[in-house]
Amino acid sequence: MSVNHLGTKQLETRRLILRRFVTDDAEAMFCNWANDPDVSKFLTWPPHNDEAESKGILEKWIAAYDKVDYYNWAIVLKSFPEPIGSICVVRQRDDINMVHVGYCIGKRWWRQGYTSEALIRLIQFFFDDVGANRIEARHDLNNPNSGLVMKKAGMRYEGTKRQGDINNHGTCDSAEYAILADDYRDKKGGG
């Protein structure tokens, strides 16, 4: 089975809208998560210095929406009209029908289930609509809450790569998680 790329389509959950970014999201991006060193602590990019930096990054992301294999969503609460974080495909391999997902969310919204809710919806989208076979993600061992998001979304821990990744702290150990299409179908009762 091959993947059927659909691009960044708007998706919804009970509490969230996952949508494409627009240039007007720059202020919210900067204020809600991109300027916070706690949010970027285990990521590969430093906190943004100003709204102009966020806007420049958004412009690059928005230009990439023309590509049918580009996936990058703003996480927006139905009860709050601006983005609170992002979730995207950071790497993919069509030869094995795999997507690797990354995410970040503003500290004000941590530990409320929003990130796992967004990840669960992406897993559904990539298996049911795009035809992916494997969805994977990873986290720095010093950031165990990210692993809890993955577990809550039904992903399985596959092992730790010692000094297998890099982030704002330098080289780090990374915990690897994945879910396969067969796992997903079995969980849904269709396997």
ChimeraX commands (.cxc) that place a marker at each C-alpha (Angstrom):
marker #1 position 0.00,0.00,0.00 radius 0.5
marker #1 position 1.37,3.42,-0.89 radius 0.5
marker #1 position 0.73,6.71,0.83 radius 0.5
marker #1 position -1.86,9.10,-0.54 radius 0.5
marker #1 position -0.54,12.49,0.50 radius 0.5
marker #1 position -3.29,14.98,1.24 radius 0.5
marker #1 position -1.37,17.91,2.71 radius 0.5
marker #1 position -2.33,19.82,5.83 radius 0.5
marker #1 position -6.10,19.42,5.98 radius 0.5
marker #1 position -8.11,20.95,8.80 radius 0.5
marker #1 position -8.88,18.36,11.47 radius 0.5
marker #1 position -11.03,18.53,14.60 radius 0.5
marker #1 position -11.34,16.80,17.93 radius 0.5
marker #1 position -13.78,17.33,20.76 radius 0.5
marker #1 position -11.78,20.32,22.07 radius 0.5
marker #1 position -9.40,21.25,19.26 radius 0.5
marker #1 position -9.15,22.55,15.73 radius 0.5
marker #1 position -5.96,21.58,13.93 radius 0.5
marker #1 position -5.54,23.99,11.04 radius 0.5
marker #1 position -2.99,25.59,8.77 radius 0.5
marker #1 position -1.04,28.51,10.14 radius 0.5
marker #1 position -1.69,31.99,8.76 radius 0.5
marker #1 position 0.58,35.05,8.95 radius 0.5
marker #1 position -1.72,36.65,11.52 radius 0.5
marker #1 position -0.76,33.84,13.95 radius 0.5
marker #1 position 2.70,35.39,14.51 radius 0.5
marker #1 position 1.77,37.28,17.68 radius 0.5
marker #1 position 0.03,34.26,19.22 radius 0.5
marker #1 position 2.91,31.96,18.24 radius 0.5
marker #1 position 5.45,34.28,19.83 radius 0.5
marker #1 position 3.43,35.00,23.00 radius 0.5
marker #1 position 1.89,31.56,23.58 radius 0.5
marker #1 position 4.94,29.31,23.11 radius 0.5
marker #1 position 7.80,30.34,20.83 radius 0.5
marker #1 position 9.38,32.90,23.20 radius 0.5
marker #1 position 9.41,30.54,26.20 radius 0.5
marker #1 position 12.72,28.82,27.02 radius 0.5
marker #1 position 10.81,26.15,28.97 radius 0.5
marker #1 position 8.91,25.18,25.81 radius 0.5
marker #1 position 12.03,24.98,23.62 radius 0.5
marker #1 position 14.19,23.42,26.36 radius 0.5
marker #1 position 14.24,19.96,24.73 radius 0.5
marker #1 position 13.78,21.11,21.13 radius 0.5
marker #1 position 16.30,22.05,18.43 radius 0.5
marker #1 position 15.41,25.73,18.07 radius 0.5
marker #1 position 16.06,28.54,20.56 radius 0.5
marker #1 position 13.27,30.75,21.91 radius 0.5
marker #1 position 12.23,33.45,19.47 radius 0.5
marker #1 position 13.53,36.94,20.24 radius 0.5
marker #1 position 10.54,38.84,18.89 radius 0.5
marker #1 position 7.31,38.56,16.95 radius 0.5
marker #1 position 9.14,39.33,13.67 radius 0.5
marker #1 position 11.15,36.12,14.08 radius 0.5
marker #1 position 7.95,34.11,14.57 radius 0.5
marker #1 position 6.42,35.80,11.52 radius 0.5
marker #1 position 9.45,34.93,9.37 radius 0.5
marker #1 position 9.18,31.26,10.33 radius 0.5
marker #1 position 5.42,31.25,9.71 radius 0.5
marker #1 position 5.96,32.70,6.23 radius 0.5
marker #1 position 8.24,29.76,5.36 radius 0.5
marker #1 position 5.75,27.27,6.75 radius 0.5
marker #1 position 2.84,28.87,4.90 radius 0.5
marker #1 position 4.76,28.83,1.60 radius 0.5
marker #1 position 5.31,25.07,2.04 radius 0.5
marker #1 position 1.56,24.37,2.22 radius 0.5
marker #1 position 1.61,24.15,-1.59 radius 0.5
marker #1 position 3.36,20.77,-1.22 radius 0.5
marker #1 position 0.95,17.88,-0.94 radius 0.5
marker #1 position 3.37,16.00,1.37 radius 0.5
marker #1 position 3.79,18.89,3.83 radius 0.5
marker #1 position 2.04,18.56,7.19 radius 0.5
marker #1 position 2.12,21.32,9.82 radius 0.5
marker #1 position -0.82,22.24,12.02 radius 0.5
marker #1 position -1.60,25.01,14.47 radius 0.5
marker #1 position -3.21,23.61,17.61 radius 0.5
marker #1 position -6.20,25.81,18.43 radius 0.5
marker #1 position -8.67,25.32,21.27 radius 0.5
marker #1 position -12.31,25.63,20.27 radius 0.5
marker #1 position -12.70,27.76,23.41 radius 0.5
marker #1 position -9.69,30.03,22.69 radius 0.5
marker #1 position -9.35,31.64,19.26 radius 0.5
marker #1 position -5.58,31.56,18.76 radius 0.5
marker #1 position -2.92,28.87,18.36 radius 0.5
marker #1 position -1.46,27.42,21.54 radius 0.5
marker #1 position 1.13,25.19,19.87 radius 0.5
marker #1 position 2.04,23.21,16.79 radius 0.5
marker #1 position 2.15,19.61,15.65 radius 0.5
marker #1 position 3.82,18.52,12.42 radius 0.5
marker #1 position 5.63,15.87,10.43 radius 0.5
marker #1 position 9.32,16.51,10.93 radius 0.5
marker #1 position 10.51,13.62,8.75 radius 0.5
marker #1 position 8.92,11.09,6.43 radius 0.5
marker #1 position 9.86,8.13,4.27 radius 0.5
marker #1 position 7.44,7.16,1.54 radius 0.5
marker #1 position 9.40,3.98,0.78 radius 0.5
marker #1 position 8.23,2.53,4.11 radius 0.5
marker #1 position 5.07,4.69,4.49 radius 0.5
marker #1 position 6.43,6.33,7.66 radius 0.5
marker #1 position 5.87,9.74,9.21 radius 0.5
marker #1 position 7.74,11.10,12.21 radius 0.5
marker #1 position 5.71,13.57,14.27 radius 0.5
marker #1 position 6.91,16.41,16.48 radius 0.5
marker #1 position 4.95,18.83,18.64 radius 0.5
marker #1 position 5.17,21.66,21.16 radius 0.5
marker #1 position 2.57,23.52,23.15 radius 0.5
marker #1 position 2.57,26.60,25.37 radius 0.5
marker #1 position 3.32,26.01,29.05 radius 0.5
marker #1 position -0.05,27.47,30.09 radius 0.5
marker #1 position -1.72,24.46,28.41 radius 0.5
marker #1 position 0.60,21.69,29.64 radius 0.5
marker #1 position -0.86,18.64,31.42 radius 0.5
marker #1 position -4.41,19.16,30.17 radius 0.5
marker #1 position -4.39,16.43,27.51 radius 0.5
marker #1 position -4.36,18.78,24.50 radius 0.5
marker #1 position -1.15,17.47,22.93 radius 0.5
marker #1 position -2.16,13.82,23.20 radius 0.5
marker #1 position -5.61,14.70,21.83 radius 0.5
marker #1 position -3.95,16.34,18.81 radius 0.5
marker #1 position -1.55,13.40,18.34 radius 0.5
marker #1 position -4.41,10.87,18.52 radius 0.5
marker #1 position -6.22,12.80,15.77 radius 0.5
marker #1 position -3.08,12.89,13.59 radius 0.5
marker #1 position -2.59,9.15,14.03 radius 0.5
marker #1 position -6.17,8.62,12.86 radius 0.5
marker #1 position -5.64,10.94,9.87 radius 0.5
marker #1 position -2.37,9.33,8.77 radius 0.5
marker #1 position -3.66,5.76,9.05 radius 0.5
marker #1 position -7.24,6.21,7.82 radius 0.5
marker #1 position -6.78,8.91,5.17 radius 0.5
marker #1 position -3.13,9.05,4.09 radius 0.5
marker #1 position -2.36,5.34,4.30 radius 0.5
marker #1 position 0.74,5.49,6.49 radius 0.5
marker #1 position 2.06,2.22,7.88 radius 0.5
marker #1 position 4.23,3.61,10.69 radius 0.5
marker #1 position 3.98,6.75,12.81 radius 0.5
marker #1 position 6.88,7.48,15.08 radius 0.5
marker #1 position 8.07,10.11,17.54 radius 0.5
marker #1 position 10.89,10.53,20.03 radius 0.5
marker #1 position 11.77,12.51,23.13 radius 0.5
marker #1 position 14.77,13.39,25.26 radius 0.5
marker #1 position 14.85,11.08,28.29 radius 0.5
marker #1 position 14.96,14.21,30.46 radius 0.5
marker #1 position 11.51,15.15,29.14 radius 0.5
marker #1 position 9.39,12.17,30.24 radius 0.5
marker #1 position 6.08,14.05,29.89 radius 0.5
marker #1 position 6.52,13.98,26.13 radius 0.5
marker #1 position 6.72,10.19,26.36 radius 0.5
marker #1 position 3.47,10.16,28.33 radius 0.5
marker #1 position 1.81,12.00,25.42 radius 0.5
marker #1 position 3.02,9.28,23.05 radius 0.5
marker #1 position 1.86,6.45,25.32 radius 0.5
marker #1 position -1.56,8.07,25.77 radius 0.5
marker #1 position -1.87,8.21,21.98 radius 0.5
marker #1 position -1.29,4.44,21.76 radius 0.5
marker #1 position 2.35,4.52,20.68 radius 0.5
marker #1 position 4.71,1.82,21.93 radius 0.5
marker #1 position 8.13,2.41,23.41 radius 0.5
marker #1 position 10.68,0.78,21.09 radius 0.5
marker #1 position 13.94,1.58,22.88 radius 0.5
marker #1 position 16.40,4.30,23.71 radius 0.5
marker #1 position 19.12,5.51,21.41 radius 0.5
marker #1 position 22.03,6.42,23.64 radius 0.5
marker #1 position 23.40,9.79,22.56 radius 0.5
marker #1 position 21.20,9.36,19.49 radius 0.5
marker #1 position 19.79,12.86,19.16 radius 0.5
marker #1 position 20.60,16.52,19.67 radius 0.5
marker #1 position 18.64,19.41,21.13 radius 0.5
marker #1 position 19.27,22.71,22.91 radius 0.5
marker #1 position 21.24,20.84,25.62 radius 0.5
marker #1 position 23.53,19.15,23.09 radius 0.5
marker #1 position 23.73,15.43,22.43 radius 0.5
marker #1 position 21.07,13.49,24.30 radius 0.5
marker #1 position 19.59,10.03,24.73 radius 0.5
marker #1 position 16.30,9.70,22.86 radius 0.5
marker #1 position 13.39,7.43,23.68 radius 0.5
marker #1 position 11.78,6.11,20.50 radius 0.5
marker #1 position 8.05,5.39,20.15 radius 0.5
marker #1 position 5.92,4.17,17.26 radius 0.5
marker #1 position 2.54,2.80,16.28 radius 0.5
marker #1 position 1.93,0.63,13.22 radius 0.5
marker #1 position -1.18,0.50,11.08 radius 0.5
marker #1 position -1.81,-3.07,12.30 radius 0.5
marker #1 position -1.65,-1.90,15.95 radius 0.5
marker #1 position -4.09,0.89,15.16 radius 0.5
marker #1 position -6.55,-1.39,13.35 radius 0.5
marker #1 position -6.37,-4.00,16.14 radius 0.5
marker #1 position -7.11,-1.28,18.71 radius 0.5
marker #1 position -10.08,-0.08,16.63 radius 0.5
marker #1 position -11.35,-3.65,16.35 radius 0.5
marker #1 position -10.89,-3.86,12.62 radius 0.5
marker #1 position -7.84,-6.12,12.47 radius 0.5
marker link #1:1,2 radius 0.2
marker link #1:2,3 radius 0.2
marker link #1:3,4 radius 0.2
marker link #1:4,5 radius 0.2
marker link #1:5,6 radius 0.2
marker link #1:6,7 radius 0.2
marker link #1:7,8 radius 0.2
marker link #1:8,9 radius 0.2
marker link #1:9,10 radius 0.2
marker link #1:10,11 radius 0.2
marker link #1:11,12 radius 0.2
marker link #1:12,13 radius 0.2
marker link #1:13,14 radius 0.2
marker link #1:14,15 radius 0.2
marker link #1:15,16 radius 0.2
marker link #1:16,17 radius 0.2
marker link #1:17,18 radius 0.2
marker link #1:18,19 radius 0.2
marker link #1:19,20 radius 0.2
marker link #1:20,21 radius 0.2
marker link #1:21,22 radius 0.2
marker link #1:22,23 radius 0.2
marker link #1:23,24 radius 0.2
marker link #1:24,25 radius 0.2
marker link #1:25,26 radius 0.2
marker link #1:26,27 radius 0.2
marker link #1:27,28 radius 0.2
marker link #1:28,29 radius 0.2
marker link #1:29,30 radius 0.2
marker link #1:30,31 radius 0.2
marker link #1:31,32 radius 0.2
marker link #1:32,33 radius 0.2
marker link #1:33,34 radius 0.2
marker link #1:34,35 radius 0.2
marker link #1:35,36 radius 0.2
marker link #1:36,37 radius 0.2
marker link #1:37,38 radius 0.2
marker link #1:38,39 radius 0.2
marker link #1:39,40 radius 0.2
marker link #1:40,41 radius 0.2
marker link #1:41,42 radius 0.2
marker link #1:42,43 radius 0.2
marker link #1:43,44 radius 0.2
marker link #1:44,45 radius 0.2
marker link #1:45,46 radius 0.2
marker link #1:46,47 radius 0.2
marker link #1:47,48 radius 0.2
marker link #1:48,49 radius 0.2
marker link #1:49,50 radius 0.2
marker link #1:50,51 radius 0.2
marker link #1:51,52 radius 0.2
marker link #1:52,53 radius 0.2
marker link #1:53,54 radius 0.2
marker link #1:54,55 radius 0.2
marker link #1:55,56 radius 0.2
marker link #1:56,57 radius 0.2
marker link #1:57,58 radius 0.2
marker link #1:58,59 radius 0.2
marker link #1:59,60 radius 0.2
marker link #1:60,61 radius 0.2
marker link #1:61,62 radius 0.2
marker link #1:62,63 radius 0.2
marker link #1:63,64 radius 0.2
marker link #1:64,65 radius 0.2
marker link #1:65,66 radius 0.2
marker link #1:66,67 radius 0.2
marker link #1:67,68 radius 0.2
marker link #1:68,69 radius 0.2
marker link #1:69,70 radius 0.2
marker link #1:70,71 radius 0.2
marker link #1:71,72 radius 0.2
marker link #1:72,73 radius 0.2
marker link #1:73,74 radius 0.2
marker link #1:74,75 radius 0.2
marker link #1:75,76 radius 0.2
marker link #1:76,77 radius 0.2
marker link #1:77,78 radius 0.2
marker link #1:78,79 radius 0.2
marker link #1:79,80 radius 0.2
marker link #1:80,81 radius 0.2
marker link #1:81,82 radius 0.2
marker link #1:82,83 radius 0.2
marker link #1:83,84 radius 0.2
marker link #1:84,85 radius 0.2
marker link #1:85,86 radius 0.2
marker link #1:86,87 radius 0.2
marker link #1:87,88 radius 0.2
marker link #1:88,89 radius 0.2
marker link #1:89,90 radius 0.2
marker link #1:90,91 radius 0.2
marker link #1:91,92 radius 0.2
marker link #1:92,93 radius 0.2
marker link #1:93,94 radius 0.2
marker link #1:94,95 radius 0.2
marker link #1:95,96 radius 0.2
marker link #1:96,97 radius 0.2
marker link #1:97,98 radius 0.2
marker link #1:98,99 radius 0.2
marker link #1:99,100 radius 0.2
marker link #1:100,101 radius 0.2
marker link #1:101,102 radius 0.2
marker link #1:102,103 radius 0.2
marker link #1:103,104 radius 0.2
marker link #1:104,105 radius 0.2
marker link #1:105,106 radius 0.2
marker link #1:106,107 radius 0.2
marker link #1:107,108 radius 0.2
marker link #1:108,109 radius 0.2
marker link #1:109,110 radius 0.2
marker link #1:110,111 radius 0.2
marker link #1:111,112 radius 0.2
marker link #1:112,113 radius 0.2
marker link #1:113,114 radius 0.2
marker link #1:114,115 radius 0.2
marker link #1:115,116 radius 0.2
marker link #1:116,117 radius 0.2
marker link #1:117,118 radius 0.2
marker link #1:118,119 radius 0.2
marker link #1:119,120 radius 0.2
marker link #1:120,121 radius 0.2
marker link #1:121,122 radius 0.2
marker link #1:122,123 radius 0.2
marker link #1:123,124 radius 0.2
marker link #1:124,125 radius 0.2
marker link #1:125,126 radius 0.2
marker link #1:126,127 radius 0.2
marker link #1:127,128 radius 0.2
marker link #1:128,129 radius 0.2
marker link #1:129,130 radius 0.2
marker link #1:130,131 radius 0.2
marker link #1:131,132 radius 0.2
marker link #1:132,133 radius 0.2
marker link #1:133,134 radius 0.2
marker link #1:134,135 radius 0.2
marker link #1:135,136 radius 0.2
marker link #1:136,137 radius 0.2
marker link #1:137,138 radius 0.2
marker link #1:138,139 radius 0.2
marker link #1:139,140 radius 0.2
marker link #1:140,141 radius 0.2
marker link #1:141,142 radius 0.2
marker link #1:142,143 radius 0.2
marker link #1:143,144 radius 0.2
marker link #1:144,145 radius 0.2
marker link #1:145,146 radius 0.2
marker link #1:146,147 radius 0.2
marker link #1:147,148 radius 0.2
marker link #1:148,149 radius 0.2
marker link #1:149,150 radius 0.2
marker link #1:150,151 radius 0.2
marker link #1:151,152 radius 0.2
marker link #1:152,153 radius 0.2
marker link #1:153,154 radius 0.2
marker link #1:154,155 radius 0.2
marker link #1:155,156 radius 0.2
marker link #1:156,157 radius 0.2
marker link #1:157,158 radius 0.2
marker link #1:158,159 radius 0.2
marker link #1:159,160 radius 0.2
marker link #1:160,161 radius 0.2
marker link #1:161,162 radius 0.2
marker link #1:162,163 radius 0.2
marker link #1:163,164 radius 0.2
marker link #1:164,165 radius 0.2
marker link #1:165,166 radius 0.2
marker link #1:166,167 radius 0.2
marker link #1:167,168 radius 0.2
marker link #1:168,169 radius 0.2
marker link #1:169,170 radius 0.2
marker link #1:170,171 radius 0.2
marker link #1:171,172 radius 0.2
marker link #1:172,173 radius 0.2
marker link #1:173,174 radius 0.2
marker link #1:174,175 radius 0.2
marker link #1:175,176 radius 0.2
marker link #1:176,177 radius 0.2
marker link #1:177,178 radius 0.2
marker link #1:178,179 radius 0.2
marker link #1:179,180 radius 0.2
marker link #1:180,181 radius 0.2
marker link #1:181,182 radius 0.2
marker link #1:182,183 radius 0.2
marker link #1:183,184 radius 0.2
marker link #1:184,185 radius 0.2
marker link #1:185,186 radius 0.2
marker link #1:186,187 radius 0.2
marker link #1:187,188 radius 0.2
marker link #1:188,189 radius 0.2
marker link #1:189,190 radius 0.2
marker link #1:190,191 radius 0.2
view
